[in-house]
Amino acid sequence: ELQCDGNRSGHLQNGELEFDAPVNEDVIRLIAAQLAEIGDKLDKDVQTRPDLVNDLVQRFLNENLSREEIMRHMSGAVRELAQAIPSDMEQEKAMLVLTMVLTKKILNTVPSLLHRVFSTTVNFLNQQFHNYVVEMVSA
């Protein structure tokens, strides 16, 4: 399942693990729990739209489509699903979670697409929600 697990990101330098920035682990866990709760609610909305998931599956299966074209389709699907987001829910957070829920549904449908779907989704999230995620973690 695609959920934040509270792990800190880092990289190896000179054989030692260095963390990108100090973060409050409790804040990360709280954000992860909130995203998981929102994901459970939005999962029901996505289940009512199997056509959207199937369309994205077909886009990922089409090896002639570039990653950018697929990301445009993913963005359209997220925007379409976002129209049903309750007004009391933070729009950007819900769209972030919708992206993860759609990714999960695609991978449950065609697990062999794992690498392509995962890398495309990570790029999409970085393009669309990077600043938002940084703001959430540093708040």
N, C-alpha and C positions, 0 to 999 in steps of 0.2 A: 504494500500500500504506500502511496506517495504521501507522506506526512513529514513534517519537521520532527526530528528526533532529539533536538537540543544539542547535537554535537557541534563543536566549534570548528570552523574551517581553518585550515592551516596548510603549510607547505614545508617541504624539506629543504634545508639550506645547510650545506656542509655536513650532511648526515644527521642533523638535528631537526626535530619538528618545531617549527616556529608558528605561532598563531598570528593570524592577520591583524587582529585588534582585540584588545581585552573587552570581554562582554560579560554581562551579568547572566550567569547560567539560569537563575530563577526567571528572569525576564524571557529568555529563550524558551524555556519550558512552558511558561504562561502563554506566549504567542503560539507555540505549537498546539497547545490544548485548545485555544480559541479557534485556530485554523481547522483542527480536526472536527470540532463541533459544527462549525460552519459547513465543512465538507460533507458531513452526514446529512445536513439539511438540504444542501444543493444537489447531492447525489440523487435525491428523489426527483428533482426537476429534470436532471439529465436523463433519468430513466424514462421519462415521458417523451423524450425526443430521440429514439433510436436512429431515426433518419440522419440526424446530425452526426452521431457517432459513426454510423456506417459510411457517410460521405467522407469524413476525415480518414477513416480506415482506407477507403479507396484512393484518396490522395496520397497517403503514405505508401500504399502498394505500387503506385505509379512511379516507377523509377525515372521517368522522363521529367518529372516535376522537380524544380530546384527547391532547396530548403526555404528560400524566400517566398516562393509561391505557396508552399505548404503553410508557412507561418501566416501568410495573408488569409488563407482559408481558416486556420485555427483562430486567428483574431476575429474573423467574421462570425464564427460559431460562438466564441466567448461573448461577443457583443450581443448576438441574438439571444443567448441564454440570459445575459445580464438584464435584459428588459423585464424579466420576471422577478428580479431581486427585490425583496421588500424594501421600502423606503427607509426603514430604521436600520438597515444593514449598511455598513460602510462599503461604498461602491468598489473602490480599488481592492480592498481586501477580498470581497466576494469574487471579483474577477480573477484575482490571483488563485483563489481556491477552485474556481470553475475550471481554470486551465489545468490544475492538477487532477481534478475529477475527470475531465475529458481524457487526459493522458492515461489515467488508470483504466478507463472504459476501453480505450483503444487497445491497450496492452492486454486486457482481459479477453478481448475479441481475437486479436492476432498476436500472441506472445513473441513470435519470430521477428516482429518489428521493433523489439526492445531497443536496440542500438540507435536506429534511425529516429524513433519517436522520442527517446530520452534526450539525445543530443539536440534535436530540433526544439523540444520543449525547454531545455535549459537555455538555449539561445533566445527563444521567445521571451522567457521570463526575465532574462537579463536585459533585453531591449525594452520590454514594456513595464517592468515592475522593479527594476534594480533600485532606483532612488527610494521607492516606497518601502522596500524591504530594509534598506539601510536605515531609513527613518524609524521604522518599527523597532528595530533592534537597538538603536541608540536612544530611544525615548525613555 
